[in-house]
Amino acid sequence: MTGNARFNGLDWLRGVAAIAVMIFHYQIADSSHWAPRGYLAVDFFFALSGMVMGAAYEKRLSAGLRLPDFMLKVRLPRLYPLLLLSTCAGCAAAYLAHQLPASPDLSFLSQILLIPAVSGGRTLYPYDIATWSILFELFANACHVLFLRRMGTAGLTGVMAASAVMLVLCGHHFGTLDLGARTTTAVGAVARVGYSYTAGVLIWRFHKEHRLPRIPGGLAIATAGLIACLTCPLTHRSAIDLAMDMGAVIFGFPALIIAGLKSVDSLRANSIFSWMGEISYPLYLLHDPVHVWLSKQLGATPSAQIALASAITAICLSWVSLVFYDIPIRTALQASIRRRQNLHREKPSPSTIKL
């Protein structure tokens, strides 16, 4: 968003990408393979985040918004409440499914503090695998405050180029771009977020300076392109699959964001798209704990039916958690921050106190 305006088309695309991630994770135990490249949705999220953060905060960052204030007053109130909820849900689901890690208490404490596992080839966050991308999202946000906001087009392009080279090298080494969730592939997450987040920032800068013209049917094109990128079947030839993934990340997703950048005109469509954007984050974090729990409860049920039940439950639970948990907590936190800021402004400095 920028000011009070929302990028409604991008809200819609964010929701589509979140559903693709859910399908990708649910199909691992199934043979349907409806979204075999769903892991690439994370790269799309990173690019969207770079663009939206540039639109919403670069002016404030240039005016002197400091890193601690940005992280503690802007990003953590937005990201942490649902992250805490998903960690608790993941811990409960793992307990009920008898899938607790070796040191459950330590793992739980580490995850709620966003401390990743650092050895053993394990997932960085055992109670909710999706949390790894939030860690690298915050890393990118910190880099934005410290470095990216000061860089011009040449500097940002240089970061993108270096990240692209690193991405190619990591992809070649691991044979895939599905990187970052485990300790052994965490280095790949740096390349993924480095390229896509910076690309998003550049897209915003270019749009701000040149006001990209509206593309007729741009949102439909972007939706079809995103679905095609995430559902394209794997060839099981590592070189070909990797080349297709690289093409989607380096060229495809930035182009799709540009195509879907302008808001749509229909009021009804705007409300639907806004809802898709709002539901995307809770759905992204909560779908895995839901599936772990239902898989245990419906163990003898065919995996496709478990996946369908999990998807319906995850969407409903995401909406409930958004309306009755996330929005009230965010509203309260933002009100508390504003009160503290107002008190700080109204407090007289020592030089103005008369003795």
C-alpha positions as CSV (number, residue, x, y, z in Angstrom):
1,M,0.0,0.0,0.0
2,T,1.0,3.6,-0.3
3,G,-0.7,6.1,2.0
4,N,-4.3,5.0,2.1
5,A,-4.2,3.4,-1.4
6,R,-3.9,-0.3,-1.8
7,F,-2.5,-2.3,-4.7
8,N,-5.6,-4.4,-5.1
9,G,-4.3,-6.5,-8.0
10,L,-1.2,-7.4,-6.0
11,D,-3.4,-8.4,-3.0
12,W,-5.1,-10.8,-5.3
13,L,-1.8,-12.2,-6.5
14,R,-0.5,-12.6,-3.0
15,G,-3.6,-14.7,-2.1
16,V,-3.2,-16.9,-5.2
17,A,0.5,-17.5,-4.2
18,A,-0.5,-18.4,-0.6
19,I,-3.0,-21.0,-1.9
20,A,-0.3,-22.4,-4.2
21,V,2.1,-22.8,-1.2
22,M,-0.6,-24.6,0.7
23,I,-1.4,-27.0,-2.2
24,F,2.4,-27.6,-2.7
25,H,2.8,-28.7,0.9
26,Y,-0.4,-30.7,1.0
27,Q,0.5,-32.6,-2.2
28,I,3.8,-33.9,-0.8
29,A,1.8,-36.9,0.6
30,D,-0.4,-37.1,-2.5
31,S,0.2,-38.0,-6.2
32,S,-1.9,-35.3,-7.8
33,H,0.9,-32.7,-8.0
34,W,-1.3,-29.7,-8.8
35,A,1.4,-27.1,-7.8
36,P,4.7,-28.9,-8.2
37,R,6.6,-25.5,-8.2
38,G,4.7,-24.0,-5.4
39,Y,7.9,-23.3,-3.5
40,L,8.6,-20.5,-5.9
41,A,5.7,-18.6,-4.4
42,V,8.1,-17.6,-1.7
43,D,10.3,-15.7,-4.2
44,F,7.1,-14.0,-5.4
45,F,6.3,-13.0,-1.8
46,F,9.8,-11.5,-1.4
47,A,9.5,-9.4,-4.6
48,L,6.0,-8.2,-3.5
49,S,7.4,-7.3,-0.1
50,G,10.2,-5.3,-1.5
51,M,7.8,-3.3,-3.7
52,V,5.3,-2.7,-0.9
53,M,7.9,-1.8,1.6
54,G,9.4,0.7,-0.8
55,A,6.0,2.2,-1.5
56,A,4.9,2.4,2.2
57,Y,8.1,3.3,4.0
58,E,11.0,4.6,1.8
59,K,9.9,8.2,2.3
60,R,9.8,7.7,6.1
61,L,13.1,5.9,6.0
62,S,14.7,8.8,4.1
63,A,13.3,11.1,6.7
64,G,15.3,9.3,9.4
65,L,13.2,6.3,10.6
66,R,15.7,4.2,12.5
67,L,16.1,0.5,12.3
68,P,15.0,-0.3,15.9
69,D,11.8,1.8,15.4
70,F,11.1,0.3,12.0
71,M,11.5,-3.3,13.3
72,L,9.8,-2.9,16.7
73,K,7.1,-0.5,15.8
74,V,6.3,-1.4,12.1
75,R,7.4,-4.9,11.2
76,L,7.1,-7.0,14.4
77,P,3.6,-5.8,15.2
78,R,2.6,-6.8,11.7
79,L,4.3,-10.1,11.5
80,Y,4.7,-11.5,15.1
81,P,1.2,-12.0,16.4
82,L,0.3,-14.6,13.7
83,L,3.8,-16.1,13.9
84,L,3.3,-16.7,17.6
85,L,-0.2,-18.2,17.0
86,S,1.2,-20.5,14.2
87,T,4.0,-21.7,16.5
88,C,1.6,-22.5,19.3
89,A,-0.7,-24.3,16.8
90,G,2.2,-26.2,15.3
91,C,3.4,-27.3,18.7
92,A,-0.1,-28.5,19.6
93,A,-0.5,-30.3,16.3
94,A,2.9,-32.0,16.7
95,Y,2.0,-33.1,20.2
96,L,-1.3,-34.5,19.1
97,A,0.3,-36.2,16.2
98,H,3.2,-37.6,18.3
99,Q,5.7,-35.7,16.1
100,L,7.5,-33.6,18.7
101,P,11.2,-32.9,18.0
102,A,13.9,-34.2,20.3
103,S,14.0,-31.2,22.6
104,P,10.4,-29.8,22.3
105,D,10.7,-27.1,25.0
106,L,13.9,-25.7,23.6
107,S,12.6,-25.9,20.1
108,F,9.4,-24.1,21.1
109,L,11.3,-21.3,22.9
110,S,13.7,-20.9,20.0
111,Q,10.9,-20.6,17.5
112,I,8.9,-18.0,19.3
113,L,12.1,-16.0,19.6
114,L,12.8,-16.5,15.9
115,I,16.0,-18.3,16.7
116,P,16.6,-20.9,13.9
117,A,18.1,-24.4,14.3
118,V,21.7,-24.2,13.3
119,S,22.9,-27.8,12.8
120,G,21.9,-31.3,11.9
121,G,20.2,-30.7,8.6
122,R,16.9,-30.1,10.4
123,T,14.2,-27.6,9.4
124,L,15.0,-24.2,10.8
125,Y,11.7,-24.1,12.6
126,P,10.2,-27.5,13.3
127,Y,6.8,-26.4,14.5
128,D,5.9,-24.5,11.4
129,I,8.2,-24.8,8.4
130,A,7.0,-21.6,6.8
131,T,8.5,-19.5,9.5
132,W,11.9,-19.6,7.8
133,S,10.8,-17.1,5.2
134,I,9.7,-14.7,7.9
135,L,13.2,-14.7,9.3
136,F,14.7,-13.8,5.9
137,E,11.9,-11.3,5.3
138,L,13.0,-9.4,8.4
139,F,16.6,-9.8,7.3
140,A,15.7,-8.1,4.0
141,N,13.8,-5.4,5.9
142,A,16.8,-4.6,8.0
143,C,19.0,-4.4,4.9
144,H,16.5,-2.1,3.4
145,V,16.8,0.3,6.3
146,L,20.6,0.1,6.6
147,F,21.7,-0.1,2.9
148,L,19.1,-0.4,0.2
149,R,17.3,2.9,0.9
150,R,20.6,4.8,0.3
151,M,21.3,3.0,-3.0
152,G,20.4,4.4,-6.4
153,T,19.4,2.3,-9.5
154,A,23.0,1.3,-10.2
155,G,23.6,0.1,-6.6
156,L,20.3,-1.9,-6.5
157,T,21.0,-3.4,-9.9
158,G,24.4,-4.5,-8.6
159,V,22.8,-6.2,-5.6
160,M,20.4,-8.0,-7.9
161,A,23.2,-9.1,-10.2
162,A,25.3,-10.5,-7.3
163,S,22.3,-12.2,-5.8
164,A,21.4,-13.7,-9.2
165,V,24.9,-15.2,-9.5
166,M,24.6,-16.6,-6.0
167,L,21.2,-18.0,-6.9
168,V,22.5,-19.8,-9.9
169,L,25.4,-21.2,-7.9
170,C,23.2,-22.4,-5.1
171,G,20.7,-23.8,-7.6
172,H,23.4,-25.7,-9.4
173,H,24.8,-27.0,-6.1
174,F,21.5,-28.2,-4.7
175,G,19.8,-29.0,-8.0
176,T,16.7,-27.0,-7.0
177,L,15.6,-23.5,-5.9
178,D,13.5,-25.0,-3.1
179,L,16.0,-23.7,-0.6
180,G,16.0,-22.1,2.8
181,A,13.8,-24.2,5.0
182,R,16.6,-26.4,6.3
183,T,19.9,-25.7,7.9
184,T,21.8,-27.2,5.0
185,T,20.1,-25.0,2.4
186,A,19.8,-21.7,4.4
187,V,22.5,-20.0,2.3
188,G,20.1,-20.3,-0.7
189,A,17.6,-18.2,1.2
190,V,20.0,-15.3,1.2
191,A,20.2,-15.5,-2.6
192,R,16.5,-15.8,-3.0
193,V,15.5,-12.9,-0.8
194,G,18.5,-10.8,-2.0
195,Y,17.4,-11.0,-5.7
196,S,13.6,-10.9,-5.3
197,Y,13.3,-8.3,-2.6
198,T,15.7,-5.9,-4.3
199,A,13.8,-6.4,-7.6
200,G,10.7,-5.3,-5.8
201,V,12.3,-2.2,-4.5
202,L,13.5,-1.3,-8.0
203,I,10.0,-1.9,-9.5
204,W,8.6,0.6,-7.0
205,R,11.3,3.2,-7.6
206,F,10.8,2.9,-11.4
207,H,7.0,3.1,-11.0
208,K,7.2,6.1,-8.7
209,E,9.5,8.0,-11.2
210,H,7.8,7.0,-14.4
211,R,4.3,6.0,-13.5
212,L,4.0,2.7,-15.4
213,P,1.0,2.8,-17.7
214,R,-1.9,0.5,-17.1
215,I,-1.6,-2.7,-19.1
216,P,-5.0,-3.8,-20.6
217,G,-5.9,-7.1,-18.9
218,G,-2.7,-6.9,-16.8
219,L,-4.2,-8.6,-13.8
220,A,-5.6,-11.5,-15.8
221,I,-2.2,-11.8,-17.5
222,A,-0.4,-11.7,-14.2
223,T,-2.8,-14.3,-12.6
224,A,-2.4,-16.7,-15.5
225,G,1.3,-16.2,-15.6
226,L,1.7,-16.8,-11.8
227,I,-0.5,-19.9,-11.9
228,A,1.5,-21.2,-14.9
229,C,4.8,-20.7,-13.1
230,L,3.7,-22.4,-9.9
231,T,1.8,-25.3,-11.6
232,C,4.2,-26.1,-14.5
233,P,5.0,-29.9,-14.2
234,L,8.5,-30.9,-13.3
235,T,10.4,-32.6,-16.0
236,H,12.6,-34.4,-13.4
237,R,15.7,-33.3,-15.4
238,S,17.5,-31.1,-13.0
239,A,19.1,-28.8,-15.5
240,I,15.8,-28.1,-17.3
241,D,13.7,-27.7,-14.1
242,L,16.4,-25.4,-12.6
243,A,16.4,-23.3,-15.8
244,M,12.6,-23.0,-15.7
245,D,12.7,-22.0,-12.0
246,M,15.4,-19.4,-12.6
247,G,13.5,-17.9,-15.5
248,A,10.4,-17.6,-13.3
249,V,12.3,-15.9,-10.5
250,I,14.6,-13.7,-12.4
251,F,12.4,-12.6,-15.3
252,G,8.9,-13.9,-14.8
253,F,7.9,-12.7,-11.3
254,P,9.1,-9.1,-11.7
255,A,7.2,-8.9,-15.0
256,L,4.0,-10.3,-13.4
257,I,4.2,-7.8,-10.6
258,I,4.5,-4.9,-13.1
259,A,1.5,-6.3,-15.0
260,G,-0.6,-6.5,-11.8
261,L,0.6,-3.3,-10.3
262,K,-2.4,-1.1,-11.0
263,S,-5.5,-1.4,-9.0
264,V,-8.7,-2.7,-10.5
265,D,-11.8,-0.5,-10.8
266,S,-14.6,-2.7,-9.7
267,L,-15.6,-2.0,-6.0
268,R,-16.7,-5.6,-5.6
269,A,-13.5,-6.9,-7.1
270,N,-11.5,-4.6,-4.8
271,S,-13.2,-6.1,-1.7
272,I,-12.5,-9.7,-2.9
273,F,-8.9,-8.9,-3.8
274,S,-8.3,-7.0,-0.5
275,W,-9.7,-10.1,1.3
276,M,-7.3,-12.4,-0.6
277,G,-4.4,-10.2,0.4
278,E,-5.5,-10.1,4.1
279,I,-6.0,-13.8,4.3
280,S,-2.7,-14.7,2.6
281,Y,-0.5,-14.3,5.6
282,P,-2.5,-16.3,8.2
283,L,-3.1,-19.0,5.5
284,Y,0.6,-19.1,4.8
285,L,1.5,-19.7,8.4
286,L,-1.4,-21.8,9.6
287,H,-1.9,-24.3,6.8
288,D,0.9,-26.6,7.8
289,P,-0.1,-27.1,11.5
290,V,-3.7,-27.8,10.3
291,H,-2.5,-30.5,7.9
292,V,-0.3,-32.1,10.6
293,W,-3.3,-32.3,13.0
294,L,-5.9,-33.5,10.4
295,S,-3.5,-36.1,9.0
296,K,-3.3,-37.6,12.4
297,Q,-7.0,-37.4,13.0
298,L,-8.0,-38.8,9.6
299,G,-5.1,-41.2,9.2
300,A,-7.0,-43.9,7.3
301,T,-8.6,-41.4,4.9
302,P,-7.1,-41.0,1.4
303,S,-4.5,-38.3,1.2
304,A,-6.5,-36.3,-1.4
305,Q,-9.5,-36.1,1.0
306,I,-7.2,-35.1,3.9
307,A,-5.7,-32.3,1.7
308,L,-9.2,-31.0,0.8
309,A,-10.3,-31.1,4.4
310,S,-7.1,-29.4,5.5
311,A,-7.5,-26.7,2.9
312,I,-11.0,-25.8,3.9
313,T,-10.2,-25.9,7.6
314,A,-7.0,-23.8,7.0
315,I,-8.9,-21.1,5.1
316,C,-11.7,-20.9,7.7
317,L,-9.2,-20.8,10.6
318,S,-7.1,-18.2,8.8
319,W,-10.2,-15.9,8.4
320,V,-11.2,-16.4,12.1
321,S,-7.7,-15.7,13.3
322,L,-7.4,-12.7,11.2
323,V,-10.7,-11.1,12.3
324,F,-10.7,-12.1,16.0
325,Y,-7.0,-12.3,16.8
326,D,-4.6,-10.6,14.4
327,I,-6.5,-7.4,13.6
328,P,-7.5,-6.6,17.2
329,I,-4.0,-7.2,18.4
330,R,-2.4,-5.1,15.7
331,T,-4.9,-2.3,16.3
332,A,-4.1,-2.4,20.1
333,L,-0.3,-2.4,19.5
334,Q,-0.5,0.4,17.0
335,A,-2.7,2.5,19.4
336,S,-0.2,1.8,22.2
337,I,2.7,2.9,20.0
338,R,0.8,6.1,19.0
339,R,0.1,6.9,22.7
340,R,3.7,6.5,23.6
341,Q,4.8,8.7,20.8
342,N,2.3,11.4,21.8
343,L,3.5,11.2,25.4
344,H,7.1,11.5,24.2
345,R,6.2,14.6,22.1
346,E,4.3,16.3,24.9
347,K,6.9,15.7,27.6
348,P,8.8,18.9,28.2
349,S,12.5,18.9,27.7
350,P,14.8,19.9,30.6
351,S,15.6,23.2,28.9
352,T,11.9,24.3,28.9
353,I,11.2,23.5,32.6
354,K,11.1,26.6,34.8
355,L,12.6,26.3,38.3
